[in-house]
Amino acid sequence: MNTFVSANRYVLVRPAPLPLETFARRVGLHPELVRRLAALGLLDCTRDSAGELRFEPSEVAVVARIQRLRTGLGLNYAAIGLVLDLLDRIEKLEADPRRRRTSTWTPAD
């Protein structure tokens, strides 16, 4: 991987998107299943100039989440999409520093 991180933890070089075959090999899935997950909107991907699917290396973690939800909880792909959306929203809410500082709750005296 071509990721270089400075001392302050900023990514200096963005890793190149992976072609379908490489990505499928890296996550241990058949390329057709990866293509299907992308078609269902569970994986983000782009197309290169030749029309081939390309995946960001960060999508490897998404596949791991999908596999955990599928095998661990026995969820179907529609339910997995819903759970992934909810997990993303929770993560964004927890990361929003304004929400942490301005609580609407007022303690009773």
N, C-alpha and C positions, 0 to 999 in steps of 0.2 A: 504494500500500500504506500502511496506517495504522500502521506500526510506528515507535515512538519508542524510542530507546535512550538511557539516561542515560550520564553520563560514565564510570560504572563498568561499562558494557556489560550492564546488566540491562534486559530488555524491560519497558517500562512499560505498554504497551497491546498486548493480544494481537490479531493481525490476524484479521479475520472469515473464517470458512470460505467457500470459493468454491463457487458453484453449478456443476453439471455442465457446462453450456455454456461458462461463463467459463473453468473449469479446462481443458476440452478445447481451447479456443482458445489458451490460454496455453502449453500443452505441444505444440500442433500435431498433435493426434490427433483422430480422429473420436470424437464422444461415445459411440458404441456400443462402441468399443474401450476407452475409459476405463471404461465400465460393466462390460465383461467383465473387465478387469484388477482391478476392485474385487471382482467376484464370485469371482475366483480367489484373492483374499486378498493380491494383490500390492500393492494400494493400500489405505490406511486411509481410511475415510470414515464419515460419520454421515448421519443423515436428519433433515431439518428437520420442523417441525410438519405440513407438507403432504406429507411422505413423499419429498421430493426429495433426491437425494444431494448432500452438501456435502463439500468437500475442503479440508484445511488447506493453506495456501500452501507449507508445507515438503514436501508430497508432489510438488511440481514436481521436486525433486532426485531423488526416488525414480523418477519417470518417466524422467528422464535416465539413471539407472543401468540401468533396464530396457532402454531403447533401446540403450545401449552394449553390454549383454550380448547382446541379441537380434541386433543388426547386426554387432557386432565379433566375437563368438564363435559366433554362429549357434545359441545355446541356445534350447530350447523353453521355454514358460512354466513348466512343472513344474521344470525345471532352474534357471530364473531364480529361482524362489521359494526353492529350496535354497541357491543362492549368496547371495541377499540375506540369508537367515537366518544363514548362516555369517559373512558380512561384518559383520552387526550384532553377533554374538557376539564376534568378534575386536575390534571397536571397543570394546565394553563391557569386555573383559578388559584392553585396553591403557589404558583410562581409569580403571580401578580402582586408586587409589593404594596400597591395602593390599597388593596383589599385587606391586607394584614394590618396596615397602619390606621385605617379609618373604620373602626368597628361601629356598627349601627346599634349595638347593644349597649344599654346604659344600666349599670348596676343599681339595684334598689338600696336605699340607705337603711 
